[in-house]
Amino acid sequence: MKSERVTITDIADMCDVSTATVSRALNDKRGVGKALRQKIVDCARRNEYVPDPTAQSLRSRRSNRAYVILRSEINGEIPFPFPSNDALREATGMDTYVHVIPYEKDLITDLQTLRDDYSPKLFVIVGPCLVSDTSRFRSLRTRLLFVLCNDAPPGYPSVRSDDLQGSMMVTSSLIEAGHTRIEVLTDSFGTRSNYSRRVEGYRQALDRHGITFDPSLVHSIPVDFGRYFSSSEKQLTTRIVPLLNSQSYMLRNPPTAVFVLSDFLAFTLVRVLQNAGIHVPYKLSVASFGGWPVTQYIPVSIQTWVQPSNDIVTATLTAMSSLLNSEDFPQSLSLPTRRPDGSYGCAHADGPMHYIVPGYLRTGESVSPPPQE
């Protein structure tokens, strides 16, 4: 006998397959070719693999589980606020847990471990995936719901903000303040820039106001999401500030405003601009997108498109219930956040499995008319 019990993960590694494939092969389930099945069975026998009855029992008892997946920076900070486990259980009527995965960890590998240990019915992934090969999600064979996930693979259920409309409104607010040279700034993962629909909203707003789109005013900086603020500060200081400085020889007609497509990047930008002697809004106006708590730490109140977190959570819980009951999302959903004008938003279904949650423009002192030459 071997001194240590061989696990299903060991068999998967020996056969160069996933643990799900091993499980299907050993339980004579469909989806595994005859030759591969025999290879896995032979390997299990040769290594005296015995399924762990305790783990099997736990998986059986915990099959009524769902996980809300939040990502965190290396310091443990979680950008998106979400209800507690108890509140989620009460809202969903099932064992629902918040599970935090640091950005530096591989999302798919972590989800595969949760799947193998607990067989959940649903994963709800909130925020960026940061998965280069999105075809890997198919290996999970678990229902997936993506929330505010700009890089989600196509074809999966989702809850999204109104990126196009929100971006148009923010851009229009800058134009109405007198700005015609508006820089757009976003972040990127690898070679892929984020928030393409927000860029499209910016373009459409320019067109509606008769302003020609200038691609030289759109910039994307690579960031390390695990160390977002420090990495973005370095990139902004070395690559972007010279372009925004009105005294720079690099631009004869520099922008008078910046539309930052993320509050987190806007937070860092304002600090970098201050250090460079570019004061907001007297020398440069700044507007953003998100309305997240981080904006309260910006020394000047930021003009931003607010995505109400309570509305996002409400839409997410409704979407979860629909998926678990194999139902289409309700066509419309009343939302709980009261806006500054006293109204309430209403999410609408964009197809049977997609919700779009509307936001609203929050004006701020970060935007003023362009400085006079």
N, C-alpha and C positions, 0 to 999 in steps of 0.2 A: 504493500500500500504506500501511497505517496504521503509525505509528511504534511503537506498542505492540500486542502481540498481544492480541486480544479473548479473554477467558476465559468459561467456562461461567457464572460468577457474573455477569459483565457482561450476558450474554444473559438470564439470569434476572431481573436488575434491570430491563432494558428491557421485558420482557414481564410484569413484576409477578407472577412465579411462583417456585416453588422451583427450586433446581438439579436436584433429582430429577425434576421435571416436564420440565425442558429435556432431561435425559438420556433420559427415556422417549420424548419426542417425536422427538428426533434419531435414536434407535435403533429407531424404529418399534415401540415396546412398548405394551402395552395400558395403559389407565388415563388416556388423554388424549383429549379430544374432537377431532373432525375439524377444526373451525374453529380451536381453540387450537393444535393440532398444526401447521396450516399457518401460523399467525401466527409460531410459534417458528421453523419452518424458514425462512420468508421473512426473519425478523430475522437469523438466523445467516448466511444467504447475503449479505444486504445489508451486514453488518458483517465479512464475510470470516472468519467463525469457523472455525478448524481445531482439532479435538480434539488435545490434547497427547499424543502417543504415549508419552512417558516416564511421564506421570501414569497413563495407562491401564495401562501395564505394571506400575507400582508397585501399583496397585489390584488387579490380577490376582494378583500375588505375595503381597500382604498380606491376601487375603480370609480367611485363617485366623486372624483377629484377634478379640480381645474386649477391651473396656475396662471397668475398674472406676473409676467416677466418684466422686471425693471432693470435697466442698466445703471451702473454707477461708475464714477471716476475712481482713480486709484486711491483717493483719500476717503472713499466711501460715500461721497456726496451723491444723492439721487436727484436729478433735475426735475422729475415730474412727481407731484404729490398724488398719492393714491390712498383710498380708505384702508383701514386696518383689516387683518384677517377676519376678526369677528364681524365687522360691518359687511365684508364681502360675503361671508357665509349667510348672514341674515338676508342680504339682498338677492343672492342667487339660489338659496335653498339647497346648497350642496357644499361640500368641503372645498373651499376656495382659499388659496394661499398666495401671498405675495412672495416671489422668489427673486432675489437680487443677484445679477450676474455682472461682475466688473467688465468694463469694456475690453480690458486686455485678455480676457478669456474668450475662447471660441464658443459662440452661442450655440451652434448645432451640437457640439460635443456635450455641452452641459444639458441641453434639452434631451438628448438621447439617454443620458444617465437618469434623468427624472422619469422618462418614459419607461425605461427598463425596471426601475425600482417601484414605480407606483401606478403605471398604466393610466394616466389621467385621460379624461375625455376631451379636454380642451387646453390649449396654450394660448394665452393672450399676450402678445408681444408689444410693449409700449416703447415708442421712440425708435431711434436708428437701429437697424439690424447689424450693419457693418459685416455683411457676409458677401464676399466677392463672387462666389459661385452659388447663386440662389437656387439652383437645381437641387442643392443638398437638402432643402426643406422637405422634399418629397420623401426622403429616407425616414422621416419621423413617423409617418403614417398615423398622425394624430390631428384632429381638427385644429386649425390655426385661425386666429383673429389678429390682425395687425392694426395698431392704434397709433395715429400720428407718426407713421413710419414712412418716411419719404422714399426709402430704398427697399420697400417691400416687393417681393416677387409678384408678378401679375397673376390675376385669376383667383386670389385668395380673398376672403371676406375682410372688410376694413372699416375703420372709423377714421374719417379725415376731417381736417379743418377746411374752411372755404378759401383755399390758397389763392385761387384766381381772383375772386371778388375782393378778398382782403387786400391783396397786393395792388389791385387797381385803385382801391379807395385810399391807401396810404400814398401811392404815387400822385394821385389827383390832389391830395391835401398839400403835398409839397409844391405842385404846380400852381395851385391856387394861392400859395404864399409868395409866389413870384419866381420860383426856381424852374429853370429850363435845362440846366446842366446838372443832372442827378446821377451820381455814382451808385451802382448796385454792388453790394458786397455780400458774398456767401462763403460757406466753408465747403470742403470736399473731403471725401474718403477715397484714397487711392487716386485714380484718374477720373472719378465720377463726382461732378459737382452736385450739391444738394439743391432742392427746392426749384426744380425746373418750371413748375406751374406758377410759382411766384414771379419768376423772371418773365414768363409769358404775360402775366397780369400787368407787370410794369410796361411791357411793350405795348399792350393794348391801350393802357391809359395814355401813354405818349401819343399814340395814333389818334385817339379821340380828341386830344388837345392840339393836334396839328404839329407835333414835335417829332422830328426825324429820329429814329432809333440809332444810337451810336454804340456799336459793339465794344469800342475801346473803353467805354465807361462801365463795363460789367467785368468784375474780377472775382476770382475764387481763390481762396488760400487753403492749402492742405493743413489739417490739424490732427493732433493726437487726441482722440476723444477721451482717453483715459487720463490725460493731463491737459484738459481743454484750455483752461485760462492761460497757463504758462506757455503752451505751444502757440496759441493764437496771438498772444501778446508779442512773441518773437516775430512771427510772420507779419503782423500788422506794422510793427516798428520798421522792419527792414524793407518790406515790399509795398506797403500801401501808403504810409504817411508821406513819403516823397511825392506821390501822385496827388495827394490832397492839399499839400502846402501851396498856398497861393503865390508864394515867392519862388516856387520851384521852376527851374528852367525846362523841366521835362514836359510841362504843359503850358501852352500859350493861353489856353482858355480853360482853366481848372474848374472842377465842379463846385457848386455853392451848397450842395446838399448831398447827403449819403442816405440811401435806403438800405439798411442792413437786414438781411432776411432771417435773422435769428436774434432774439433778445440776448442770448448768451454771448454772441459775437459783438453785439452793440455795447454790452457792459464793458468788454475789454477795449473796444475801440475808443470809447469816450475817455477812458483812463489814459490810453496811449496818446490820444490827441492832446489832452491836458499836459502831459509830460513834454510834448513837442511844442507847446505854446500855441496850439490851435484851439481856441476857446469856443465851446458850444453854448449858444447858437450864434454868437456874435461874428465869428469868422466862418463857421460851417454849421449848417443845420443837420440834425441826425434824426431819422425815424426808423422804426423797427417793426418786428412782427413777433407776436407771442403773448405779451402781457403776463409773463411769468414772474414769480416773486423776486427773481434776481434784479429786476428793474428798480426795486425800491432802494438798492444800494448805489444807484447812479446819482451823482451829485445834482444833476438837473433832471426834472421830471421828463421822462421820455415819451414822445408821441409814438404810439404803437397800435397795431391791430391785435386786440385782445381775443385769445382763445379761452373762454371761461372753463376752468378746470372742472367745476361741478357739472357743467354741460357735457364735457367730454366723458366724464365718468358715467353720467346718466345714460348717454348713448351707448357706451361700452357695455354696461350691465344689461341693457335691453338687447343688444346684439348677442351677448353671451347666451341669454335665455332663449333667443330665437334659434341659435345654432344648436344648442343642446336638445331642443325640441324638434329639430329638423324643419324649421319654419322659415319663411322669408321674413326679412326685417319689415316691421310696420312702415307704411308709406310715409308717415309723418310722426313726429315725437315732440311733445311739448317739453321745454327745457326749464330748469329751475332758476337760472341766474337772471336777476333783474338788472336791466341795463340803465345807464345814466338817464335816458329819456323816459324811464318807467315801463318800457316794454319788455317782453320776454321772447327769446328766440325759439325757433322750431327746427329741429333736424329733419332732413328729408332723405329718403332712400334714393340713391343713384343706382338703380338696378336692384335685384333681389337681396344682395348681400353686401351693400356698401352704404354707409351713412356719411353725409356731409353735415358737419356741425358749424353753424354760422357764428361769426364773431362780431365785433364792433370796434369802431375807431375811438381810441382814447387820446384826446389832444394833450399836448404837453409843452413845456417851456423849451424843449430841445429844438423846436422849429420856429424860425422867425424869417422875415423877408431877407433876401440876399444883401450882403454888405455893400454899401455904396463905395464906388472906387474913388 
